Amino acid sequence: MAELEREAPGSERAAVSDEARSTGSRLTAGLIELATTAILAIVIYLVVQTFVVQTYRVEMQSMVPSLDDGQHLLIDKLTPRFDDYSRGDVVVFQPPGSRRDETPFIKRVIGTAGDHVEISGGGVVVNGVRLEEGYVASDGPTVPSCGDSAWNVPAGEIFVLGDHRSASRDSRCFGTVRVGNVIGRAWVRFWPLDGLSILPTPTYAGVPPAG
């Protein structure tokens, strides 16, 4: 009578052990892949936040009616590295004398390096030409707020004003702002969704270049 083939002693236990090791290896590989993906996502997020774009929540009334308190913006931090800030840009910056952990300001660029800016006759005059500013809140004229009424903008700096002139602490008080203290240019208003739009940059006809 033919004998049945017998399994070697312990072979079943060996098979189970191999299967457990295989399951453990797959679990370890999965955890490593998950951790790698998470670390990569964090690195990409930090790079984007540092060098490309950053979100910002408006917490002031100084840019009404252009921007309202509570709106969320995307701040472009990339293009200003090769495209200088221009008159009319809305920028987020650390005001002179503030700490890095303080809430930054958001204002509109009115003067760039070499410009002569003057508050006169209820409006703003740049290089001898009065600006047409349709974005300014209509609750009163633009007036000096801390004594000075004229400024020369040095190289590497900008002069900024809020659109809500009667409710804005800006270059009329703290003077010009170093470009190095500017975080970026406000680009897109994305929240609330019903206000989703690219922020327009006004043009100022007839204003001569800095002398």
Rosetta silent file (secondary structure, phi, psi, omega in degrees, C-alpha in Angstrom):
SEQUENCE: MAELEREAPGSERAAVSDEARSTGSRLTAGLIELATTAILAIVIYLVVQTFVVQTYRVEMQSMVPSLDDGQHLLIDKLTPRFDDYSRGDVVVFQPPGSRRDETPFIKRVIGTAGDHVEISGGGVVVNGVRLEEGYVASDGPTVPSCGDSAWNVPAGEIFVLGDHRSASRDSRCFGTVRVGNVIGRAWVRFWPLDGLSILPTPTYAGVPPAG
SCORE:     score description
SCORE:     0.000 S_00000001
   1 L     0.000  131.615 -178.401    0.000    0.000    0.000 S_00000001
   2 L   -68.231  138.937  178.450    1.372    3.339   -1.024 S_00000001
   3 L   -85.399  142.283  175.311    2.253    5.592    1.811 S_00000001
   4 L   -71.299  144.426  178.311    0.800    9.100    1.957 S_00000001
   5 L   -67.436  129.804  179.976    3.304   11.879    1.634 S_00000001
   6 L  -101.580  138.694  176.347    4.037   13.279    5.017 S_00000001
   7 L   -75.995  145.810  177.879    4.783   16.945    5.671 S_00000001
   8 L   -63.872  142.891  179.262    7.999   17.684    7.376 S_00000001
   9 L   -56.836  131.935  176.491    7.569   18.451   11.065 S_00000001
  10 L    85.573   -0.425 -176.923    7.052   22.162   11.692 S_00000001
  11 H   -67.139  -34.777  179.802    6.358   23.043    8.021 S_00000001
  12 H   -66.283  -41.645  178.887    2.890   24.450    8.819 S_00000001
  13 H   -64.019  -36.485  179.822    4.324   26.648   11.516 S_00000001
  14 H   -64.905  -40.957  179.511    6.992   27.855    9.097 S_00000001
  15 H   -63.502  -43.703  179.135    4.370   28.817    6.498 S_00000001
  16 H   -62.756  -41.075 -179.899    2.393   30.782    9.042 S_00000001
  17 H   -63.270  -41.553  178.343    5.558   32.523   10.213 S_00000001
  18 H   -62.797  -40.146 -179.799    6.470   33.500    6.631 S_00000001
  19 H   -65.756  -39.924  178.836    2.989   34.917    6.078 S_00000001
  20 H   -64.655  -42.005  178.902    3.208   36.971    9.281 S_00000001
  21 H   -63.068  -39.645  179.629    6.592   38.352    8.249 S_00000001
  22 H   -64.289  -42.497  177.869    5.182   39.276    4.827 S_00000001
  23 H   -63.195  -42.102  178.449    2.200   41.077    6.408 S_00000001
  24 H   -63.320  -39.900  179.060    4.539   42.925    8.766 S_00000001
  25 H   -63.944  -42.697  178.962    6.774   43.990    5.882 S_00000001
  26 H   -64.254  -39.850  179.575    3.799   45.344    3.921 S_00000001
  27 H   -64.187  -43.865  179.107    2.583   47.242    7.001 S_00000001
  28 H   -63.056  -43.588  179.145    6.040   48.738    7.587 S_00000001
  29 H   -62.546  -40.158  179.163    6.348   49.728    3.929 S_00000001
  30 H   -64.072  -42.222  179.225    2.904   51.327    4.044 S_00000001
  31 H   -65.527  -40.548  178.004    3.765   53.335    7.156 S_00000001
  32 H   -63.156  -42.800  179.173    7.038   54.496    5.617 S_00000001
  33 H   -63.576  -42.040  179.082    5.223   55.567    2.438 S_00000001
  34 H   -63.671  -44.535  179.490    2.580   57.418    4.468 S_00000001
  35 H   -64.468  -40.681  178.739    5.218   59.204    6.568 S_00000001
  36 H   -62.890  -43.694  178.923    7.220   60.131    3.468 S_00000001
  37 H   -62.436  -42.375 -179.572    4.109   61.556    1.783 S_00000001
  38 H   -64.960  -43.918  179.697    3.207   63.564    4.889 S_00000001
  39 H   -64.495  -42.213  179.065    6.729   64.980    5.245 S_00000001
  40 H   -62.731  -41.244  178.996    6.852   65.854    1.540 S_00000001
  41 H   -63.146  -40.771  178.865    3.469   67.601    1.774 S_00000001
  42 H   -64.768  -43.627 -179.962    4.666   69.638    4.771 S_00000001
  43 H   -62.662  -45.045  179.101    7.882   70.622    2.977 S_00000001
  44 H   -61.774  -43.044  179.350    5.963   71.682   -0.157 S_00000001
  45 H   -60.436  -44.507 -178.884    3.501   73.664    1.976 S_00000001
  46 H   -66.563  -39.201  178.408    6.320   75.477    3.789 S_00000001
  47 H   -64.246  -45.450  179.461    8.142   76.263    0.537 S_00000001
  48 H   -62.316  -45.520 -179.369    4.939   77.608   -1.050 S_00000001
  49 H   -63.384  -35.316 -176.027    4.100   79.671    2.053 S_00000001
  50 H   -81.052  -38.713 -169.430    7.628   81.076    2.245 S_00000001
  51 H  -118.578  -16.648 -170.476    8.385   81.810   -1.390 S_00000001
  52 L  -115.850  -66.096 -175.362    5.248   81.643   -3.556 S_00000001
  53 E  -148.506  149.372 -179.274    1.884   82.501   -2.028 S_00000001
  54 E  -141.566  147.641  176.676    0.379   83.022    1.415 S_00000001
  55 E   -89.144  151.559 -178.590   -3.146   83.493    2.717 S_00000001
  56 E  -146.919  135.322  177.180   -4.075   86.587    4.697 S_00000001
  57 E  -103.486  124.745  179.795   -7.240   87.569    6.561 S_00000001
  58 L   -69.300  125.549 -178.018   -8.152   91.258    6.506 S_00000001
  59 L  -124.534   22.907 -177.597   -8.528   92.445   10.091 S_00000001
  60 L  -136.968  163.277  175.520   -8.802   96.187    9.548 S_00000001
  61 L   -99.398    3.104 -170.209  -11.227   98.766    8.171 S_00000001
  62 L   -72.443  -12.012 -179.758   -8.455  100.786    6.559 S_00000001
  63 L  -110.779    9.515  173.735   -8.997   99.403    3.041 S_00000001
  64 L   -65.260  137.969    8.130  -12.780   99.857    2.855 S_00000001
  65 L   -92.449    0.237 -177.763  -14.431   99.961    0.322 S_00000001
  66 L   -67.271  -40.705 -179.889  -11.846   97.957   -1.649 S_00000001
  67 L  -135.614  138.685  179.860  -11.485   95.283    1.047 S_00000001
  68 L  -104.759  153.562  175.824  -13.744   94.473    3.986 S_00000001
  69 L   -57.608  132.358  179.028  -12.855   93.180    7.426 S_00000001
  70 L    95.942  -11.946  177.122  -12.926   89.360    7.443 S_00000001
  71 L   -72.807  151.089 -179.170  -12.174   88.832    3.762 S_00000001
  72 E  -111.444  137.731 -175.959   -9.420   86.350    2.867 S_00000001
  73 E  -125.316  155.235  166.326   -6.726   87.087    0.304 S_00000001
  74 E   -98.462  128.593 -179.284   -3.947   85.287   -1.521 S_00000001
  75 E  -104.532  120.175  179.960   -0.684   87.201   -1.222 S_00000001
  76 E   -79.846  115.126  179.855    1.737   86.866   -4.135 S_00000001
  77 L  -106.817   -4.949 -174.280    5.269   86.539   -2.750 S_00000001
  78 L   -90.736  -55.695 -173.877    6.931   85.283   -5.929 S_00000001
  79 H   -62.598  -31.156  177.097    6.558   87.919   -8.672 S_00000001
  80 H   -62.790  -12.958  178.178    7.791   90.813   -6.489 S_00000001
  81 H   -70.630  -22.422  178.276   11.175   89.074   -6.474 S_00000001
  82 L  -131.712    4.887  178.410   11.624   90.097  -10.124 S_00000001
  83 L  -136.576  108.609 -174.196    8.881   92.739  -10.609 S_00000001
  84 L   -60.129  153.695  174.805    9.086   95.816   -8.383 S_00000001
  85 L   -64.490  142.662 -175.436    6.047   97.064   -6.491 S_00000001
  86 L  -119.731  159.104  174.743    4.131   99.675   -8.456 S_00000001
  87 L   -57.414  129.934 -178.791    1.888  102.593   -7.624 S_00000001
  88 L   101.613  -19.210  177.424   -1.616  101.222   -7.010 S_00000001
  89 L   -63.457  143.826  170.714   -0.523   97.785   -5.750 S_00000001
  90 E   -98.076  124.197 -173.412   -2.155   96.574   -2.533 S_00000001
  91 E  -127.133  153.520  174.297    0.558   95.161   -0.280 S_00000001
  92 E  -108.926  133.632 -172.631    0.880   93.394    3.057 S_00000001
  93 E  -155.154  163.418  171.275    3.839   94.505    5.174 S_00000001
  94 L   -91.537  117.777 -178.206    5.333   94.893    8.620 S_00000001
  95 L   -68.554  155.267  179.184    5.078   98.595    9.525 S_00000001
  96 L   -54.242  136.373  177.661    8.162  100.412   10.819 S_00000001
  97 L    85.128   -3.450 -179.220    8.828   99.728   14.476 S_00000001
  98 L   -90.303  161.442  174.709    6.680   96.585   14.642 S_00000001
  99 L   -91.552  158.013 -178.081    7.799   93.088   15.655 S_00000001
 100 L   -64.240  -23.646 -179.019    7.673   90.148   13.275 S_00000001
 101 L   -89.988    1.370  177.107    5.026   88.454   15.418 S_00000001
 102 L   -83.613  155.112  179.460    2.654   91.439   15.195 S_00000001
 103 L   -63.210  125.542  179.544   -0.251   91.484   12.767 S_00000001
 104 L   -70.261  163.473  178.326    0.956   92.977    9.457 S_00000001
 105 E   -96.922  160.002  172.238   -0.757   95.931    7.774 S_00000001
 106 E  -130.312  124.172 -176.925   -2.411   96.049    4.368 S_00000001
 107 E  -145.902  178.370  178.538   -2.343   99.305    2.369 S_00000001
 108 E  -107.194  136.691  177.499   -2.058  100.659   -1.158 S_00000001
 109 E   -71.927  125.145  178.988    1.233  101.789   -2.687 S_00000001
 110 E  -110.961  -35.533  178.920    1.019  105.491   -3.564 S_00000001
 111 E  -133.316  143.920  176.567    4.665  106.393   -4.051 S_00000001
 112 L  -116.825  179.261 -173.120    7.754  104.440   -5.088 S_00000001
 113 L   -51.196  128.392  177.693   11.465  105.240   -4.909 S_00000001
 114 L    93.100  -12.490 -179.224   12.212  108.792   -6.029 S_00000001
 115 L   -74.084  149.504  169.422    8.602  110.019   -5.902 S_00000001
 116 E  -107.530  118.786 -177.351    7.570  113.229   -4.194 S_00000001
 117 E  -112.522  135.396 -179.114    4.234  112.701   -2.420 S_00000001
 118 E  -138.558  138.833  171.709    2.163  115.532   -1.022 S_00000001
 119 E   -96.052  116.392 -174.152   -1.211  115.735    0.715 S_00000001
 120 E  -153.012  137.259  175.500   -2.820  118.884   -0.605 S_00000001
 121 L    61.759   28.220  178.549   -6.301  120.226   -1.256 S_00000001
 122 L    82.130    9.191  179.539   -7.991  117.132    0.158 S_00000001
 123 E  -141.842 -167.767 -177.558   -6.179  114.744   -2.167 S_00000001
 124 E  -116.190  130.847  178.879   -2.814  113.204   -3.012 S_00000001
 125 E  -115.689  125.648  179.129   -0.306  114.796   -5.370 S_00000001
 126 E  -120.559  122.870 -179.207    2.570  112.699   -6.750 S_00000001
 127 L    52.290   37.622  175.123    5.375  114.380   -8.684 S_00000001
 128 L    88.337   -1.056 -177.861    3.202  117.431   -9.142 S_00000001
 129 E  -118.048  129.747  179.056    0.090  115.614  -10.444 S_00000001
 130 E   -74.292  131.620 -178.888   -3.047  115.034   -8.388 S_00000001
 131 L   -78.129  139.836  170.226   -4.068  111.355   -8.373 S_00000001
 132 L   -90.874  111.641 -171.922   -7.526  110.291   -9.493 S_00000001
 133 L  -121.822   82.455 -179.597   -8.455  107.771   -6.782 S_00000001
 134 L   -69.172  -12.404 -177.564  -11.856  106.250   -7.402 S_00000001
 135 L   -86.904   -8.743 -174.393  -11.202  103.531   -4.815 S_00000001
 136 L   -75.415  139.883  176.820  -11.038  105.916   -1.830 S_00000001
 137 L   -60.285  141.038 -172.701  -13.871  105.865    0.734 S_00000001
 138 L   -94.628   37.474 -178.378  -16.119  108.874    0.276 S_00000001
 139 L  -101.173   13.961  178.040  -16.373  109.870    3.936 S_00000001
 140 L   153.139  168.249 -179.538  -14.078  112.862    3.713 S_00000001
 141 L   -74.576  164.141  172.790  -10.984  114.360    2.072 S_00000001
 142 L   -83.107  122.117 -177.511   -7.470  113.006    2.376 S_00000001
 143 L  -132.140  157.469  173.377   -5.675  115.099    4.984 S_00000001
 144 L   -60.871  145.367 -177.328   -2.374  114.872    6.893 S_00000001
 145 L  -120.793  -11.161 -179.466   -2.880  112.922   10.101 S_00000001
 146 L  -137.897   26.467  175.084    0.397  113.242   12.024 S_00000001
 147 L   108.941  -62.013 -177.302    1.812  116.614   11.064 S_00000001
 148 L   -68.678  150.108  178.262    3.811  116.111    7.879 S_00000001
 149 L  -128.949   -2.309  179.569    2.166  116.780    4.534 S_00000001
 150 E  -144.540  144.371 -176.555    4.986  116.047    2.049 S_00000001
 151 E  -144.289  144.056  168.183    7.486  113.203    1.669 S_00000001
 152 E  -105.639  126.442 -175.077   10.321  112.194   -0.641 S_00000001
 153 L   -85.665  117.282 -179.445   10.418  108.417   -1.070 S_00000001
 154 L   -71.132  166.135  174.541   13.975  107.043   -0.645 S_00000001
 155 L   -60.630  140.474  177.747   15.471  104.233   -2.724 S_00000001
 156 L    77.047   14.197 -179.533   14.318  100.803   -1.592 S_00000001
 157 E  -135.715  166.142  177.780   11.176  102.151    0.070 S_00000001
 158 E  -134.887  158.255  175.700    7.499  102.811   -0.707 S_00000001
 159 E  -111.289  128.094 -173.212    4.841  105.240    0.520 S_00000001
 160 E  -126.349  147.972  175.403    1.501  103.624    1.417 S_00000001
 161 E  -136.811  149.518  171.279   -2.002  104.826    2.278 S_00000001
 162 L   -80.714  154.463  177.961   -5.211  103.038    3.237 S_00000001
 163 L   -72.730  -27.671  176.347   -8.241  103.495    0.983 S_00000001
 164 L   -94.875   81.545 -167.071  -10.322  104.467    4.024 S_00000001
 165 H   -60.199  -32.717 -178.264   -8.228  107.521    4.733 S_00000001
 166 H   -79.148   -6.940 -178.880  -10.080  108.647    7.874 S_00000001
 167 H  -129.110   32.205 -174.807   -9.608  105.197    9.483 S_00000001
 168 L  -129.397  128.962  169.161   -6.087  104.352    8.385 S_00000001
 169 L   -96.642  115.318 -171.019   -2.739  104.537   10.140 S_00000001
 170 L  -145.795 -154.744 -174.940   -0.292  104.663    7.266 S_00000001
 171 H   -64.109  -14.984  174.594    2.734  106.486    5.839 S_00000001
 172 H   -63.521  -25.827  179.865    1.244  109.807    6.890 S_00000001
 173 H  -106.135  -49.260 -174.109    2.248  108.766   10.436 S_00000001
 174 H   -98.668    4.564  176.664    5.018  106.166   10.258 S_00000001
 175 L    78.977 -164.979 -177.140    6.660  107.351    7.041 S_00000001
 176 L   -72.677  161.726 -175.531    7.868  105.267    4.160 S_00000001
 177 E  -116.352  132.434  175.956    8.183  101.466    4.345 S_00000001
 178 E   -65.482  135.679  178.743   11.261   99.447    3.445 S_00000001
 179 H   -59.531  -30.707  178.648   10.604   97.079    0.549 S_00000001
 180 H   -65.377  -17.900  177.986   12.336   94.400    2.619 S_00000001
 181 H   -92.524   -0.886  179.088    9.491   94.628    5.138 S_00000001
 182 E   -84.551  128.260 -179.140    6.836   93.924    2.496 S_00000001
 183 E   -78.981  -40.635 -179.855    5.471   90.386    2.675 S_00000001
 184 E   172.291  179.815 -177.945    3.849   90.406   -0.747 S_00000001
 185 E   -99.571  126.873  176.728    1.305   91.817   -3.149 S_00000001
 186 E   -63.332  129.756 -170.221   -2.405   91.138   -2.570 S_00000001
 187 E  -119.258  -55.708 -174.770   -3.509   89.159   -5.608 S_00000001
 188 E  -128.554  134.867  169.471   -6.819   87.311   -5.216 S_00000001
 189 E   -94.507  116.330 -171.831   -9.792   87.812   -2.896 S_00000001
 190 E  -118.434   -8.977  178.617  -11.072   84.246   -2.397 S_00000001
 191 E  -147.742  136.367   -1.849  -13.369   84.268    0.640 S_00000001
 192 L   -62.960  155.190 -173.429  -16.294   84.720    0.998 S_00000001
 193 H   -61.875  -28.950 -179.030  -16.828   83.000   -2.323 S_00000001
 194 H   -70.325   -9.422  176.510  -19.354   85.538   -3.553 S_00000001
 195 H  -108.301   12.748 -177.298  -16.529   88.078   -3.584 S_00000001
 196 L   -57.336  122.524 -179.957  -14.029   85.881   -5.457 S_00000001
 197 E  -170.207  157.620  170.338  -11.985   88.122   -7.748 S_00000001
 198 E   -82.878  133.772 -178.807   -8.529   89.232   -8.809 S_00000001
 199 L   -73.590  124.672 -179.239   -7.683   92.568   -7.216 S_00000001
 200 L   -76.152  151.621  174.771   -7.341   95.227   -9.914 S_00000001
 201 L  -109.415  116.835 -178.067   -4.394   97.615  -10.016 S_00000001
 202 L   -70.023  159.931  174.129   -5.436  101.164  -10.915 S_00000001
 203 L  -113.601  155.088 -176.389   -3.493  103.331  -13.346 S_00000001
 204 L  -125.828   98.445 -176.550   -2.691  106.990  -12.842 S_00000001
 205 L   -67.399  138.513  171.961   -2.693  108.973  -16.073 S_00000001
 206 L    83.892   -4.704  179.715   -0.283  111.836  -16.430 S_00000001
 207 L   -78.677  118.512 -178.706    1.892  111.112  -13.397 S_00000001
 208 L   -71.329  157.119  176.707    5.518  111.591  -14.484 S_00000001
 209 L   -64.491  163.158 -179.523    8.181  109.100  -13.429 S_00000001
 210 L   -57.571  138.468 -178.142   10.250  109.809  -10.342 S_00000001
 211 L   -87.638    0.000    0.000   12.674  112.642  -10.894 S_00000001
